[in-house]
Amino acid sequence: MTFEVPAHRLQAARPAGRIRQKNEQAIIQAAEDEFARHGFKGTSMNTIALNAGLPKANLHYYFTNKLGLYVAVLSNIIELWDSTFNTLSADDDPAEALSRYIRAKMEFSRRNPQASRIFAMEIISGGQCLTDYFSQDYRDWFKGRAAVFESWMNAGKMDRLDPVHLIFLLWGSTQHYADFSTQICQVTGRSRLTKQDMEDASNNLIHIILKGCGLTPPN
């Protein structure tokens, strides 16, 4: 069933929607900073509200408790990652599609490193807060993504290999540059990873992964 917003309410609804979105984004960003720095247990809602520039009462209006906010931060980064993966289609050229996906994931790692680290820490600690998120629906979604790779292989577009392990490789290699940037900087003698560093890393990942799939990296 589709619901329509009456014309006389449309102008009033838009500002409220923008304000809500702006406040939620500010809360999520402040929460990312705190959870990345202090972990779940060491983070307080008071500090998040202060850093978001909102009264604590407003914070609880959007997120009832700290656990709900923590899960929202985790869900936000997963949905960012997955939204890009949703665009893969059996009709795509795999070399072009995988190159775009790797670049998009690396850009997420550059722009959202703290969220990626929070996710990694949650998974390493057992992922209890994501049990509901990784439900049968998510497993079905994952199988659908693997089926795209199967269709490419069946069509002779790429070498035959296990699509599940290929997806894990894509996820792990691109998220590595956010989760382990400190190690990368220590080894390479950099103070931080620049946009050019991430671009160079993307080019190398595309070359290595696509060649391993029997694909020619696009120019």
C-alpha positions in Angstrom: 0.0 0.0 0.0 1.3 3.5 -0.9 0.6 6.5 1.3 0.7 10.0 0.0 1.6 13.2 1.9 -1.2 15.8 1.6 -0.1 18.9 -0.3 -0.7 21.2 2.5 1.5 19.2 4.8 4.4 18.8 2.4 6.2 22.0 3.1 5.9 21.5 6.9 7.2 17.9 6.6 10.3 18.7 4.6 12.1 20.9 7.2 11.4 18.5 10.0 12.8 15.7 7.9 16.0 17.6 7.1 16.4 18.6 10.8 16.0 15.0 11.9 18.5 13.8 9.3 21.0 16.4 10.3 20.7 15.6 14.0 20.9 11.8 13.4 24.0 12.3 11.3 25.6 14.5 14.0 24.8 11.9 16.6 26.2 9.0 14.5 29.4 10.9 13.8 29.9 11.8 17.5 29.1 8.2 18.5 31.6 6.8 16.0 34.3 9.1 17.5 33.6 7.9 21.0 33.1 4.2 20.3 36.3 4.1 18.3 38.2 5.9 21.1 36.8 4.3 24.2 34.9 1.2 23.1 31.3 0.4 23.9 31.7 0.1 27.7 33.9 3.2 28.0 31.5 5.5 26.1 28.8 7.6 27.7 25.6 9.0 26.2 26.4 12.3 27.9 29.7 12.7 26.1 28.1 11.8 22.7 25.4 14.4 23.3 28.0 17.0 24.2 30.1 16.3 21.1 27.0 16.2 18.9 26.0 19.6 20.2 22.6 18.4 21.4 20.9 18.1 24.8 20.9 14.6 26.2 17.1 14.5 26.1 17.3 15.1 22.4 19.8 12.3 22.0 17.4 9.9 23.7 14.6 11.1 21.4 16.5 9.6 18.5 18.2 6.7 20.2 16.6 5.2 23.3 19.8 3.9 24.8 23.5 3.4 24.2 23.1 -0.1 22.8 20.6 1.1 20.2 23.0 3.9 19.1 25.9 1.4 19.0 23.9 -0.9 16.7 22.9 2.0 14.6 26.6 3.0 14.1 27.4 -0.6 13.1 24.3 -0.9 10.8 25.2 2.4 9.1 28.6 1.2 7.9 27.3 -2.2 6.8 24.6 -0.5 4.8 27.1 1.8 3.2 29.2 -1.2 2.2 26.3 -3.3 1.0 24.6 -0.5 -1.0 27.5 -0.6 -3.4 27.5 -4.4 -3.6 23.8 -4.2 -4.5 24.5 -2.7 -7.9 26.4 -5.8 -9.1 24.4 -7.5 -11.9 24.7 -10.7 -14.0 24.6 -8.4 -17.0 27.7 -6.4 -15.9 31.2 -6.8 -17.2 32.9 -8.3 -14.2 36.2 -6.4 -14.7 34.4 -3.1 -14.7 32.0 -4.0 -11.9 34.6 -5.3 -9.6 36.9 -2.4 -10.3 34.1 0.1 -9.3 33.3 -1.9 -6.2 36.9 -2.1 -5.0 37.3 1.7 -5.5 34.1 2.4 -3.7 35.0 0.2 -0.7 38.4 1.8 -0.5 36.8 5.2 -0.6 34.6 4.1 2.3 37.8 3.0 4.2 39.3 6.5 3.5 36.2 8.4 4.6 34.9 6.2 7.4 37.9 4.5 9.0 36.5 4.8 12.5 33.2 3.1 11.7 35.1 0.3 10.0 37.3 -0.2 13.1 34.2 -0.3 15.4 32.7 -3.0 13.1 36.0 -5.0 13.2 36.2 -4.8 17.0 32.6 -6.0 17.3 33.1 -9.0 15.0 36.4 -9.9 16.7 34.7 -9.8 20.1 32.0 -12.2 18.9 29.5 -10.0 17.1 26.8 -10.4 19.7 25.3 -7.0 18.9 24.9 -7.9 15.3 23.2 -11.3 15.8 19.8 -9.9 14.7 21.3 -8.0 11.8 22.9 -11.1 10.3 19.6 -12.9 10.1 18.2 -15.2 7.4 17.4 -12.1 5.3 21.1 -11.1 5.3 22.2 -14.6 4.5 19.8 -14.7 1.6 21.2 -11.4 0.4 24.7 -12.8 0.6 23.7 -15.8 -1.5 22.2 -13.5 -4.1 25.5 -11.7 -4.4 27.4 -15.0 -4.7 24.9 -16.0 -7.4 26.0 -13.0 -9.5 29.6 -14.3 -9.5 28.3 -17.8 -10.4 26.4 -16.3 -13.4 29.6 -14.6 -14.6 31.5 -17.9 -14.3 28.7 -19.8 -16.1 28.8 -17.3 -18.9 32.6 -17.7 -19.3 33.2 -14.1 -18.3 35.7 -15.1 -15.5 37.6 -18.0 -14.1 35.7 -20.5 -12.0 36.4 -20.2 -8.3 34.5 -20.1 -5.0 32.5 -16.9 -5.0 32.1 -17.0 -1.2 35.9 -16.8 -0.6 36.2 -14.2 -3.3 33.7 -12.0 -1.5 35.5 -12.4 1.7 38.7 -11.4 0.0 37.1 -8.3 -1.4 35.8 -7.3 2.0 38.9 -8.1 3.9 41.4 -6.5 1.5 39.5 -3.2 1.2 38.6 -2.8 4.9 42.2 -3.6 5.9 43.3 -0.1 4.9 40.9 1.4 7.5 41.3 -1.2 10.3 45.1 -1.5 10.1 46.1 1.9 8.9 48.4 2.3 12.0 50.3 -0.8 11.0 50.5 0.3 7.4 51.8 3.8 8.4 54.4 2.3 10.7 55.7 -0.1 8.1 55.8 2.5 5.3 57.0 5.4 7.4 54.0 7.5 6.8 52.2 9.7 9.3 48.9 9.0 7.7 47.4 7.5 4.6 46.6 10.1 2.0 44.0 10.1 -0.8 46.8 9.3 -3.2 48.0 6.4 -1.0 44.5 4.9 -1.1 44.3 5.5 -4.9 47.6 3.6 -5.4 46.4 0.8 -3.1 43.1 0.6 -5.0 45.0 0.2 -8.3 47.1 -2.6 -6.9 44.2 -4.4 -5.4 42.3 -4.2 -8.7 45.3 -5.6 -10.6 45.9 -8.5 -8.1 42.3 -9.5 -7.6 41.1 -9.2 -11.2 44.2 -11.1 -12.5 43.4 -13.8 -10.0 39.9 -14.0 -11.4 41.2 -14.3 -15.0 40.1 -10.8 -15.8 42.0 -7.9 -17.5 41.9 -4.8 -15.4 40.2 -1.9 -17.3 42.2 1.1 -18.3 
